[in-house]
Amino acid sequence: MLALVVIDMQRWMFRTSERLAQVGSMLPAINDLASRFTQANLPIYDVVTIHQPDRST
């Protein structure tokens, strides 16, 4: 089975200037892949990490 897995594309992942500089090329590429997978009726999984506001997790 073919699937697209997008992991941790959250604001926190782009907190450094080096990572932030990559957003301009990364987001269009991910959006293009997601569009292709949607058109092909293939699954897309968005994996996120969620922490408690007090950082207890």
Residue pairs with C-beta under 8 A, 6 or more apart in sequence:
1 43
2 42
3 37
3 42
3 43
3 44
3 45
4 33
4 34
4 37
4 42
4 43
4 44
4 45
5 44
5 45
5 47
6 30
6 34
6 44
6 45
6 46
6 47
7 47
8 47
8 48
8 49
9 30
9 46
10 48
10 49
13 19
14 20
14 22
14 23
34 44
37 43
37 44
38 44
50 57
51 57
